[in-house]
Amino acid sequence: MKSGSSNYKKGYFMKRNLILKIVAGIASLVFLNSCMFFKSIQPFETGNISATARVLIAAQASEFKENILTKIVNGFEKEPVYIKVIDIQKLKKESAENFQAIVIINTCVAWRMSAAAADFIKKTKENQKYRVILFSTADDENWLPEKAGVDAVTSASRPEKSNQVANIIIKRIRMRIENHL
């Protein structure tokens, strides 16, 4: 009876291992598939790199956020302003000291700003945080990040709000630029 019991256990463990391998394979495929379709902001620069007025915009990708981003950039196209646009994940390589205004366009998830935004704000010196404008999309338009110490704007991702939000951000950028010139 012992040998039958040991064959049963062997078969059970082989089936279990096979099932675990299949599940792990499916999970890997799902993960790789989601990474392939993860959209990021294509970096670009506009304006004269030697301009005194310098703006950094770091954004997460979505149709609404990209619409806001485009409106902001277009709002300065006839002005002597250098604008650098990057994906929010590249924000860790930047310093607030190099720009008069930094706009971070992110999503509020679980009542928190993105980790990239939080890390950048945390590393920014207190006397430089006034340069940061944090725009978050959230279901609750009254949500504001706790203890961020930066200028914050929140909106739901509704297309009819894009002009209003972009204009608010443009005004706040101009205030920072004017204070530096």
N, CA and C atoms as a LAMMPS dump frame, in Angstrom:
ITEM: TIMESTEP
0
ITEM: NUMBER OF ATOMS
543
ITEM: BOX BOUNDS ff ff ff
-5.0000000000000000e+02 5.0000000000000000e+02
-5.0000000000000000e+02 5.0000000000000000e+02
-5.0000000000000000e+02 5.0000000000000000e+02
ITEM: ATOMS id mol type element x y z
1 1 1 N 0.817 -1.186 0
2 1 2 C 0 0 0
3 1 3 C 0.864 1.254 0
4 2 1 N 2.055 1.127 0.554
5 2 2 C 2.939 2.276 0.601
6 2 3 C 3.3 2.763 -0.8
7 3 1 N 3.613 1.865 -1.694
8 3 2 C 4.039 2.27 -3.027
9 3 3 C 2.904 2.955 -3.785
10 4 1 N 1.672 2.522 -3.612
11 4 2 C 0.533 3.177 -4.254
12 4 3 C 0.35 4.578 -3.721
13 5 1 N 0.524 4.737 -2.42
14 5 2 C 0.37 6.044 -1.798
15 5 3 C 1.462 6.995 -2.277
16 6 1 N 2.667 6.511 -2.444
17 6 2 C 3.752 7.378 -2.882
18 6 3 C 3.577 7.761 -4.352
19 7 1 N 3.059 6.854 -5.182
20 7 2 C 2.768 7.207 -6.575
21 7 3 C 1.675 8.26 -6.644
22 8 1 N 0.686 8.152 -5.772
23 8 2 C -0.406 9.133 -5.729
24 8 3 C 0.15 10.518 -5.385
25 9 1 N 1.031 10.549 -4.362
26 9 2 C 1.627 11.823 -3.957
27 9 3 C 2.48 12.416 -5.077
28 10 1 N 3.247 11.531 -5.758
29 10 2 C 4.081 11.993 -6.87
30 10 3 C 3.221 12.613 -7.964
31 11 1 N 2.151 11.925 -8.307
32 11 2 C 1.247 12.42 -9.346
33 11 3 C 0.588 13.728 -8.936
34 12 1 N 0.206 13.816 -7.675
35 12 2 C -0.428 15.028 -7.163
36 12 3 C 0.523 16.223 -7.264
37 13 1 N 1.767 16.018 -6.816
38 13 2 C 2.746 17.107 -6.851
39 13 3 C 3.12 17.486 -8.288
40 14 1 N 3.176 16.525 -9.19
41 14 2 C 3.484 16.818 -10.588
42 14 3 C 2.362 17.656 -11.214
43 15 1 N 1.115 17.279 -10.922
44 15 2 C -0.018 18.042 -11.453
45 15 3 C -0.043 19.449 -10.862
46 16 1 N 0.201 19.524 -9.555
47 16 2 C 0.213 20.831 -8.901
48 16 3 C 1.308 21.725 -9.487
49 17 1 N 2.493 21.185 -9.692
50 17 2 C 3.591 21.955 -10.277
51 17 3 C 3.265 22.395 -11.698
52 18 1 N 2.63 21.495 -12.466
53 18 2 C 2.244 21.844 -13.831
54 18 3 C 1.22 22.99 -13.811
55 19 1 N 0.247 22.909 -12.937
56 19 2 C -0.771 23.958 -12.827
57 19 3 C -0.117 25.274 -12.412
58 20 1 N 0.787 25.247 -11.446
59 20 2 C 1.489 26.452 -11.019
60 20 3 C 2.303 27.061 -12.162
61 21 1 N 2.953 26.231 -12.964
62 21 2 C 3.725 26.725 -14.101
63 21 3 C 2.811 27.371 -15.143
64 22 1 N 1.66 26.755 -15.388
65 22 2 C 0.714 27.322 -16.347
66 22 3 C 0.198 28.669 -15.852
67 23 1 N -0.186 28.733 -14.575
68 23 2 C -0.675 29.984 -13.992
69 23 3 C 0.417 31.053 -14.053
70 24 1 N 1.645 30.707 -13.716
71 24 2 C 2.749 31.664 -13.766
72 24 3 C 2.996 32.132 -15.201
73 25 1 N 2.889 31.221 -16.159
74 25 2 C 3.062 31.589 -17.561
75 25 3 C 1.986 32.551 -18.031
76 26 1 N 0.743 32.278 -17.661
77 26 2 C -0.356 33.168 -18.037
78 26 3 C -0.175 34.535 -17.385
79 27 1 N 0.191 34.56 -16.106
80 27 2 C 0.42 35.829 -15.412
81 27 3 C 1.545 36.617 -16.08
82 28 1 N 2.6 35.943 -16.494
83 28 2 C 3.706 36.616 -17.184
84 28 3 C 3.252 37.214 -18.503
85 29 1 N 2.453 36.469 -19.254
86 29 2 C 1.946 36.981 -20.528
87 29 3 C 1.052 38.203 -20.325
88 30 1 N 0.201 38.154 -19.316
89 30 2 C -0.667 39.298 -19.025
90 30 3 C 0.176 40.504 -18.651
91 31 1 N 1.189 40.313 -17.815
92 31 2 C 2.066 41.413 -17.405
93 31 3 C 2.81 41.998 -18.603
94 32 1 N 3.409 41.145 -19.424
95 32 2 C 4.151 41.627 -20.588
96 32 3 C 3.231 42.348 -21.568
97 33 1 N 2.029 41.82 -21.736
98 33 2 C 1.064 42.454 -22.631
99 33 3 C 0.701 43.847 -22.121
100 34 1 N 0.493 43.993 -20.824
101 34 2 C 0.138 45.306 -20.28
102 34 3 C 1.311 46.274 -20.397
103 35 1 N 2.533 45.787 -20.283
104 35 2 C 3.704 46.652 -20.437
105 35 3 C 3.854 47.123 -21.876
106 36 1 N 3.533 46.263 -22.817
107 36 2 C 3.66 46.628 -24.223
108 36 3 C 2.704 47.755 -24.596
109 37 1 N 1.553 47.807 -23.953
110 37 2 C 0.564 48.802 -24.308
111 37 3 C 0.52 49.966 -23.343
112 38 1 N 1.467 50.015 -22.409
113 38 2 C 1.547 51.142 -21.488
114 38 3 C 1.997 52.355 -22.282
115 39 1 N 1.222 53.383 -22.205
116 39 2 C 1.499 54.579 -22.991
117 39 3 C 2.282 55.565 -22.134
118 40 1 N 3.274 56.175 -22.727
119 40 2 C 4.019 57.193 -21.997
120 40 3 C 4.088 58.458 -22.85
121 41 1 N 4.399 59.545 -22.202
122 41 2 C 4.525 60.836 -22.878
123 41 3 C 5.833 60.856 -23.66
124 42 1 N 5.765 61.251 -24.915
125 42 2 C 6.973 61.403 -25.722
126 42 3 C 7.63 62.73 -25.349
127 43 1 N 8.88 62.708 -24.93
128 43 2 C 9.546 63.948 -24.521
129 43 3 C 9.795 64.873 -25.719
130 44 1 N 9.706 66.153 -25.468
131 44 2 C 10.067 67.134 -26.476
132 44 3 C 10.373 68.458 -25.799
133 45 1 N 11.01 69.342 -26.549
134 45 2 C 11.348 70.679 -26.06
135 45 3 C 10.871 71.683 -27.086
136 46 1 N 10.473 72.838 -26.62
137 46 2 C 10.041 73.898 -27.52
138 46 3 C 10.521 75.235 -26.97
139 47 1 N 10.716 76.182 -27.858
140 47 2 C 11.224 77.484 -27.44
141 47 3 C 12.738 77.505 -27.447
142 48 1 N 13.283 78.648 -27.062
143 48 2 C 14.722 78.859 -27.046
144 48 3 C 15.306 78.315 -25.742
145 49 1 N 16.208 77.373 -25.858
146 49 2 C 16.803 76.759 -24.67
147 49 3 C 17.548 77.781 -23.807
148 50 1 N 17.941 78.908 -24.393
149 50 2 C 18.634 79.96 -23.649
150 50 3 C 17.678 80.95 -22.992
151 51 1 N 16.38 80.769 -23.184
152 51 2 C 15.398 81.706 -22.62
153 51 3 C 15.505 81.761 -21.101
154 52 1 N 15.248 82.936 -20.561
155 52 2 C 15.265 83.117 -19.107
156 52 3 C 14.092 82.385 -18.474
157 53 1 N 12.953 82.425 -19.148
158 53 2 C 11.757 81.752 -18.638
159 53 3 C 11.809 80.287 -19.055
160 54 1 N 11.867 79.399 -18.037
161 54 2 C 12.015 77.974 -18.295
162 54 3 C 10.936 77.205 -17.537
163 55 1 N 10.249 76.313 -18.264
164 55 2 C 9.147 75.544 -17.689
165 55 3 C 9.382 74.058 -17.953
166 56 1 N 9.184 73.257 -16.921
167 56 2 C 9.237 71.803 -17.047
168 56 3 C 7.823 71.273 -16.863
169 57 1 N 7.395 70.418 -17.765
170 57 2 C 6.093 69.756 -17.624
171 57 3 C 6.347 68.252 -17.641
172 58 1 N 5.974 67.588 -16.557
173 58 2 C 6.093 66.132 -16.452
174 58 3 C 4.677 65.577 -16.356
175 59 1 N 4.351 64.655 -17.237
176 59 2 C 2.958 64.202 -17.303
177 59 3 C 2.835 62.691 -17.426
178 60 1 N 1.701 62.207 -16.951
179 60 2 C 1.275 60.848 -17.22
180 60 3 C 0.421 60.906 -18.482
181 61 1 N 0.381 59.817 -19.204
182 61 2 C -0.357 59.793 -20.46
183 61 3 C -1.819 59.403 -20.267
184 62 1 N -2.677 60.196 -20.857
185 62 2 C -4.093 59.875 -21.045
186 62 3 C -4.609 60.929 -22.018
187 63 1 N -5.704 60.648 -22.637
188 63 2 C -6.229 61.598 -23.616
189 63 3 C -6.492 62.961 -22.973
190 64 1 N -7.117 62.968 -21.797
191 64 2 C -7.425 64.227 -21.111
192 64 3 C -6.152 64.971 -20.718
193 65 1 N -5.213 64.274 -20.115
194 65 2 C -3.969 64.908 -19.665
195 65 3 C -3.16 65.441 -20.84
196 66 1 N -3.122 64.695 -21.935
197 66 2 C -2.387 65.157 -23.111
198 66 3 C -3.063 66.377 -23.732
199 67 1 N -4.381 66.448 -23.656
200 67 2 C -5.111 67.614 -24.134
201 67 3 C -4.73 68.845 -23.307
202 68 1 N -4.67 68.69 -21.99
203 68 2 C -4.253 69.777 -21.094
204 68 3 C -2.817 70.19 -21.432
205 69 1 N -1.942 69.221 -21.569
206 69 2 C -0.538 69.463 -21.899
207 69 3 C -0.415 70.273 -23.187
208 70 1 N -1.12 69.88 -24.214
209 70 2 C -1.083 70.59 -25.5
210 70 3 C -1.563 72.031 -25.35
211 71 1 N -2.636 72.233 -24.609
212 71 2 C -3.169 73.584 -24.4
213 71 3 C -2.166 74.46 -23.643
214 72 1 N -1.483 73.883 -22.676
215 72 2 C -0.478 74.65 -21.922
216 72 3 C 0.672 75.058 -22.851
217 73 1 N 1.214 74.108 -23.587
218 73 2 C 2.323 74.404 -24.49
219 73 3 C 1.901 75.449 -25.525
220 74 1 N 0.725 75.276 -26.108
221 74 2 C 0.231 76.239 -27.106
222 74 3 C 0.013 77.624 -26.496
223 75 1 N -0.284 77.676 -25.2
224 75 2 C -0.488 78.956 -24.526
225 75 3 C 0.766 79.816 -24.446
226 76 1 N 1.922 79.21 -24.683
227 76 2 C 3.195 79.941 -24.612
228 76 3 C 3.937 79.979 -25.941
229 77 1 N 3.3 79.524 -27.027
230 77 2 C 4.025 79.385 -28.293
231 77 3 C 4.547 80.697 -28.861
232 78 1 N 3.937 81.816 -28.534
233 78 2 C 4.386 83.112 -29.072
234 78 3 C 5.176 83.917 -28.043
235 79 1 N 5.562 83.269 -26.963
236 79 2 C 6.292 83.958 -25.897
237 79 3 C 7.71 83.398 -25.791
238 80 1 N 8.64 84.187 -25.273
239 80 2 C 10.025 83.713 -25.143
240 80 3 C 10.179 82.791 -23.926
241 81 1 N 9.605 81.6 -24.046
242 81 2 C 9.621 80.63 -22.953
243 81 3 C 10.147 79.303 -23.48
244 82 1 N 11.08 78.727 -22.753
245 82 2 C 11.577 77.39 -23.061
246 82 3 C 10.725 76.396 -22.273
247 83 1 N 10.185 75.392 -22.953
248 83 2 C 9.371 74.375 -22.29
249 83 3 C 9.959 73.003 -22.588
250 84 1 N 10.18 72.254 -21.536
251 84 2 C 10.655 70.875 -21.648
252 84 3 C 9.538 69.97 -21.158
253 85 1 N 9.133 69.011 -21.991
254 85 2 C 8.068 68.073 -21.64
255 85 3 C 8.666 66.678 -21.526
256 86 1 N 8.352 66.017 -20.407
257 86 2 C 8.865 64.663 -20.168
258 86 3 C 7.762 63.784 -19.593
259 87 1 N 7.97 62.489 -19.664
260 87 2 C 7.086 61.551 -18.985
261 87 3 C 7.336 61.655 -17.485
262 88 1 N 6.303 61.498 -16.707
263 88 2 C 6.413 61.673 -15.259
264 88 3 C 7.46 60.739 -14.637
265 89 1 N 7.684 59.581 -15.242
266 89 2 C 8.668 58.64 -14.696
267 89 3 C 10.101 59.152 -14.823
268 90 1 N 10.334 60.142 -15.669
269 90 2 C 11.669 60.729 -15.85
270 90 3 C 11.901 61.914 -14.916
271 91 1 N 10.916 62.238 -14.112
272 91 2 C 10.98 63.411 -13.227
273 91 3 C 12.124 63.32 -12.222
274 92 1 N 12.483 62.132 -11.827
275 92 2 C 13.547 61.961 -10.818
276 92 3 C 14.893 62.485 -11.287
277 93 1 N 15.059 62.64 -12.605
278 93 2 C 16.329 63.129 -13.161
279 93 3 C 16.396 64.653 -13.217
280 94 1 N 15.317 65.326 -12.857
281 94 2 C 15.239 66.783 -12.98
282 94 3 C 15.385 67.475 -11.625
283 95 1 N 15.74 68.765 -11.687
284 95 2 C 15.881 69.567 -10.476
285 95 3 C 15.025 70.829 -10.611
286 96 1 N 14.316 71.171 -9.553
287 96 2 C 13.461 72.365 -9.558
288 96 3 C 14.277 73.635 -9.795
289 97 1 N 15.52 73.636 -9.392
290 97 2 C 16.369 74.819 -9.516
291 97 3 C 16.59 75.254 -10.964
292 98 1 N 16.398 74.346 -11.913
293 98 2 C 16.658 74.651 -13.317
294 98 3 C 15.469 75.283 -14.044
295 99 1 N 14.347 75.456 -13.347
296 99 2 C 13.124 75.941 -13.984
297 99 3 C 12.417 76.959 -13.092
298 100 1 N 11.726 77.899 -13.724
299 100 2 C 10.923 78.857 -12.961
300 100 3 C 9.585 78.235 -12.561
301 101 1 N 9.094 77.306 -13.377
302 101 2 C 7.837 76.624 -13.075
303 101 3 C 7.963 75.157 -13.462
304 102 1 N 7.412 74.301 -12.61
305 102 2 C 7.369 72.865 -12.871
306 102 3 C 5.912 72.452 -12.749
307 103 1 N 5.37 71.892 -13.817
308 103 2 C 3.996 71.408 -13.808
309 103 3 C 4.057 69.885 -13.809
310 104 1 N 3.415 69.289 -12.822
311 104 2 C 3.34 67.831 -12.748
312 104 3 C 1.883 67.457 -12.994
313 105 1 N 1.646 66.694 -14.04
314 105 2 C 0.298 66.267 -14.408
315 105 3 C 0.198 64.789 -14.086
316 106 1 N -0.598 64.471 -13.056
317 106 2 C -0.648 63.078 -12.59
318 106 3 C -2.064 62.652 -12.227
319 107 1 N -2.193 61.393 -11.868
320 107 2 C -3.477 60.818 -11.48
321 107 3 C -3.47 60.528 -9.994
322 108 1 N -4.556 60.888 -9.348
323 108 2 C -4.747 60.528 -7.939
324 108 3 C -5.267 59.092 -7.912
325 109 1 N -4.532 58.211 -7.267
326 109 2 C -4.952 56.819 -7.119
327 109 3 C -4.962 56.497 -5.636
328 110 1 N -6.084 55.98 -5.161
329 110 2 C -6.237 55.634 -3.743
330 110 3 C -5.934 56.84 -2.862
331 111 1 N -6.381 58.011 -3.285
332 111 2 C -6.247 59.268 -2.558
333 111 3 C -4.804 59.687 -2.37
334 112 1 N -3.96 59.291 -3.325
335 112 2 C -2.547 59.681 -3.283
336 112 3 C -2.097 60.124 -4.673
337 113 1 N -1.148 61.056 -4.7
338 113 2 C -0.539 61.427 -5.976
339 113 3 C 0.377 60.289 -6.406
340 114 1 N 0.818 60.322 -7.654
341 114 2 C 1.703 59.273 -8.159
342 114 3 C 3.003 59.256 -7.358
343 115 1 N 3.632 58.102 -7.316
344 115 2 C 4.898 57.962 -6.584
345 115 3 C 5.969 58.87 -7.183
346 116 1 N 5.998 58.999 -8.503
347 116 2 C 7.003 59.859 -9.151
348 116 3 C 6.826 61.311 -8.72
349 117 1 N 5.567 61.771 -8.658
350 117 2 C 5.301 63.145 -8.226
351 117 3 C 5.687 63.32 -6.76
352 118 1 N 5.29 62.381 -5.927
353 118 2 C 5.592 62.465 -4.494
354 118 3 C 7.097 62.472 -4.249
355 119 1 N 7.832 61.639 -4.962
356 119 2 C 9.292 61.58 -4.794
357 119 3 C 9.949 62.895 -5.218
358 120 1 N 9.492 63.472 -6.334
359 120 2 C 10.064 64.734 -6.798
360 120 3 C 9.806 65.85 -5.788
361 121 1 N 8.575 65.937 -5.315
362 121 2 C 8.226 66.987 -4.351
363 121 3 C 9.023 66.803 -3.062
364 122 1 N 9.175 65.571 -2.649
365 122 2 C 9.928 65.285 -1.415
366 122 3 C 11.395 65.707 -1.547
367 123 1 N 12.001 65.502 -2.718
368 123 2 C 13.427 65.85 -2.89
369 123 3 C 13.626 67.339 -3.173
370 124 1 N 12.545 68.052 -3.503
371 124 2 C 12.657 69.478 -3.802
372 124 3 C 12.826 70.264 -2.51
373 125 1 N 13.797 71.162 -2.5
374 125 2 C 14.056 71.971 -1.31
375 125 3 C 12.827 72.826 -0.994
376 126 1 N 12.605 73.058 0.276
377 126 2 C 11.435 73.841 0.72
378 126 3 C 11.359 75.194 0.02
379 127 1 N 12.506 75.862 -0.139
380 127 2 C 12.484 77.189 -0.754
381 127 3 C 12.318 77.134 -2.278
382 128 1 N 12.175 75.943 -2.841
383 128 2 C 11.943 75.764 -4.276
384 128 3 C 10.542 75.217 -4.583
385 129 1 N 9.818 74.783 -3.569
386 129 2 C 8.515 74.135 -3.79
387 129 3 C 7.465 75.075 -4.374
388 130 1 N 7.649 76.387 -4.194
389 130 2 C 6.685 77.338 -4.762
390 130 3 C 6.678 77.252 -6.286
391 131 1 N 7.704 76.704 -6.885
392 131 2 C 7.781 76.575 -8.343
393 131 3 C 6.872 75.468 -8.882
394 132 1 N 6.48 74.548 -8.02
395 132 2 C 5.752 73.346 -8.448
396 132 3 C 4.243 73.574 -8.473
397 133 1 N 3.646 73.203 -9.598
398 133 2 C 2.191 73.195 -9.756
399 133 3 C 1.808 71.741 -9.992
400 134 1 N 1.083 71.158 -9.076
401 134 2 C 0.678 69.76 -9.166
402 134 3 C -0.765 69.697 -9.661
403 135 1 N -0.951 69.169 -10.865
404 135 2 C -2.3 68.966 -11.383
405 135 3 C -2.625 67.483 -11.313
406 136 1 N -3.709 67.16 -10.605
407 136 2 C -4.117 65.767 -10.442
408 136 3 C -5.519 65.561 -10.986
409 137 1 N -5.688 64.45 -11.687
410 137 2 C -7.042 64.061 -12.053
411 137 3 C -7.538 63.129 -10.961
412 138 1 N -8.775 63.359 -10.545
413 138 2 C -9.366 62.565 -9.473
414 138 3 C -10.879 62.595 -9.63
415 139 1 N -11.528 61.562 -9.145
416 139 2 C -12.994 61.54 -9.17
417 139 3 C -13.566 62.644 -8.3
418 140 1 N -12.909 62.908 -7.176
419 140 2 C -13.345 63.954 -6.25
420 140 3 C -12.57 65.227 -6.562
421 141 1 N -13.234 66.192 -7.182
422 141 2 C -12.558 67.424 -7.591
423 141 3 C -12.13 68.287 -6.407
424 142 1 N -12.566 67.958 -5.222
425 142 2 C -12.166 68.702 -4.026
426 142 3 C -10.936 68.096 -3.361
427 143 1 N -10.447 66.975 -3.898
428 143 2 C -9.282 66.324 -3.315
429 143 3 C -8.043 67.174 -3.56
430 144 1 N -7.25 67.348 -2.531
431 144 2 C -5.943 67.99 -2.643
432 144 3 C -4.941 67.149 -1.869
433 145 1 N -3.712 67.067 -2.352
434 145 2 C -2.72 66.247 -1.655
435 145 3 C -2.4 66.823 -0.282
436 146 1 N -2.298 65.943 0.69
437 146 2 C -1.973 66.384 2.05
438 146 3 C -0.484 66.682 2.168
439 147 1 N -0.174 67.768 2.806
440 147 2 C 1.2 68.125 3.17
441 147 3 C 2.184 68.121 2.007
442 148 1 N 1.716 68.391 0.813
443 148 2 C 2.634 68.412 -0.329
444 148 3 C 3.458 69.693 -0.33
445 149 1 N 2.862 70.784 0.165
446 149 2 C 3.583 72.05 0.208
447 149 3 C 3.748 72.707 -1.148
448 150 1 N 2.9 72.325 -2.113
449 150 2 C 2.971 72.897 -3.452
450 150 3 C 1.581 73.379 -3.871
451 151 1 N 1.546 74.161 -4.924
452 151 2 C 0.303 74.641 -5.506
453 151 3 C -0.392 73.448 -6.167
454 152 1 N -1.648 73.21 -5.842
455 152 2 C -2.329 72.024 -6.37
456 152 3 C -3.64 72.394 -7.05
457 153 1 N -3.914 71.699 -8.153
458 153 2 C -5.153 71.844 -8.912
459 153 3 C -5.678 70.434 -9.143
460 154 1 N -6.982 70.254 -8.977
461 154 2 C -7.584 68.942 -9.18
462 154 3 C -8.799 69.069 -10.087
463 155 1 N -8.99 68.079 -10.944
464 155 2 C -10.157 68.049 -11.816
465 155 3 C -10.466 66.604 -12.18
466 156 1 N -11.736 66.347 -12.448
467 156 2 C -12.106 65.069 -13.035
468 156 3 C -11.678 65.106 -14.502
469 157 1 N -11.458 63.957 -15.09
470 157 2 C -11.027 63.89 -16.494
471 157 3 C -12.223 64.039 -17.43
472 158 1 N -12.772 65.231 -17.464
473 158 2 C -13.919 65.498 -18.33
474 158 3 C -13.498 66.502 -19.396
475 159 1 N -13.667 66.152 -20.658
476 159 2 C -13.21 67.015 -21.757
477 159 3 C -13.712 68.455 -21.667
478 160 1 N -14.922 68.662 -21.186
479 160 2 C -15.455 70.033 -21.109
480 160 3 C -14.708 70.888 -20.09
481 161 1 N -13.891 70.28 -19.254
482 161 2 C -13.107 71.01 -18.25
483 161 3 C -11.706 71.374 -18.743
484 162 1 N -11.29 70.858 -19.889
485 162 2 C -9.888 71.008 -20.303
486 162 3 C -9.47 72.462 -20.501
487 163 1 N -10.285 73.288 -21.119
488 163 2 C -9.909 74.703 -21.3
489 163 3 C -9.767 75.41 -19.964
490 164 1 N -10.715 75.191 -19.079
491 164 2 C -10.692 75.826 -17.759
492 164 3 C -9.435 75.422 -16.985
493 165 1 N -9.15 74.138 -16.952
494 165 2 C -7.976 73.641 -16.218
495 165 3 C -6.69 74.184 -16.834
496 166 1 N -6.574 74.109 -18.152
497 166 2 C -5.362 74.607 -18.83
498 166 3 C -5.153 76.087 -18.551
499 167 1 N -6.221 76.876 -18.593
500 167 2 C -6.092 78.312 -18.327
501 167 3 C -5.647 78.596 -16.9
502 168 1 N -6.141 77.835 -15.943
503 168 2 C -5.718 77.998 -14.548
504 168 3 C -4.216 77.717 -14.429
505 169 1 N -3.773 76.639 -15.04
506 169 2 C -2.356 76.264 -14.961
507 169 3 C -1.486 77.297 -15.679
508 170 1 N -1.923 77.758 -16.842
509 170 2 C -1.166 78.78 -17.584
510 170 3 C -1.003 80.042 -16.745
511 171 1 N -2.056 80.484 -16.085
512 171 2 C -1.975 81.676 -15.225
513 171 3 C -0.968 81.462 -14.102
514 172 1 N -0.986 80.291 -13.516
515 172 2 C -0.063 80.007 -12.409
516 172 3 C 1.384 79.925 -12.895
517 173 1 N 1.587 79.404 -14.087
518 173 2 C 2.941 79.388 -14.67
519 173 3 C 3.408 80.823 -14.895
520 174 1 N 2.552 81.643 -15.48
521 174 2 C 2.921 83.043 -15.754
522 174 3 C 3.295 83.781 -14.472
523 175 1 N 2.562 83.528 -13.399
524 175 2 C 2.887 84.166 -12.112
525 175 3 C 4.304 83.805 -11.686
526 176 1 N 4.686 82.568 -11.836
527 176 2 C 6.026 82.139 -11.431
528 176 3 C 7.091 82.752 -12.329
529 177 1 N 6.812 82.802 -13.627
530 177 2 C 7.772 83.382 -14.572
531 177 3 C 7.965 84.869 -14.265
532 178 1 N 6.861 85.599 -14.071
533 178 2 C 6.944 87.033 -13.782
534 178 3 C 7.694 87.326 -12.488
535 179 1 N 7.554 86.454 -11.515
536 179 2 C 8.258 86.642 -10.241
537 179 3 C 9.755 86.414 -10.359
538 180 1 N 10.175 85.705 -11.419
539 180 2 C 11.592 85.411 -11.61
540 180 3 C 12.305 86.368 -12.537
541 181 1 N 11.566 87.09 -13.35
542 181 2 C 12.224 87.954 -14.342
543 181 3 C 12.625 89.274 -13.758
